[in-house]
Amino acid sequence: MAEFNYSINISTYDCTGCEVCVESCPDDAITMKFIEEADEFTPNWDYAISLPNKKNPYNKFTVKGS
């Protein structure tokens, strides 16, 4: 098992609809949905922001630590 497990969560309410994230995602992991369909992910976002901040063990000025 990996030492670090993570998930990237995006607030659906912060989306501007520009689709830049969809176009730049190399694995097609991000898709556009109507806000009514995306509301199912709100609990994931609420959980993500409730987690305590942890010290980043990597240099924040690198891709890995960004």
C-alpha positions in Angstrom: 0.0 0.0 0.0 1.3 3.5 -0.9 2.4 5.8 1.9 0.2 8.6 0.5 -3.4 8.3 -0.8 -5.1 11.3 -2.2 -8.0 12.5 -4.1 -8.3 15.8 -6.0 -11.6 17.4 -5.2 -13.1 20.4 -7.0 -15.9 22.6 -5.7 -18.7 22.4 -8.2 -19.8 25.8 -7.1 -16.4 27.4 -8.1 -16.7 26.2 -11.7 -16.9 29.0 -14.3 -17.7 26.6 -17.1 -14.6 27.5 -19.2 -13.7 23.8 -19.6 -9.9 24.5 -19.4 -9.6 21.7 -16.8 -11.4 19.2 -19.1 -9.3 20.1 -22.1 -6.0 19.9 -20.2 -6.7 16.7 -18.3 -4.5 14.0 -19.9 -6.5 11.0 -18.8 -10.1 12.3 -19.4 -10.7 12.1 -15.7 -12.7 15.3 -15.6 -16.0 15.8 -17.5 -18.5 18.6 -17.6 -21.9 18.0 -16.1 -25.0 20.1 -15.4 -24.9 21.4 -11.8 -27.9 19.2 -10.8 -25.9 16.1 -11.7 -22.7 17.4 -10.0 -24.5 17.9 -6.7 -23.9 14.3 -5.8 -20.2 15.2 -5.3 -20.8 17.9 -2.8 -20.3 15.6 0.2 -16.8 14.7 -1.2 -16.0 18.4 -1.2 -17.4 19.0 2.3 -15.3 16.1 3.6 -12.1 17.4 1.8 -12.3 20.8 3.3 -13.0 19.5 6.8 -9.7 17.6 6.9 -6.9 19.2 9.0 -4.0 20.8 7.1 -0.9 18.6 7.0 2.6 19.8 6.4 3.6 19.1 2.8 6.7 16.9 2.9 7.8 18.0 -0.6 9.1 21.3 -1.9 6.0 23.4 -2.7 7.8 24.9 -5.7 8.0 21.5 -7.5 5.2 19.8 -9.5 5.1 17.0 -6.9 4.8 19.3 -4.0 2.5 21.9 -5.6 
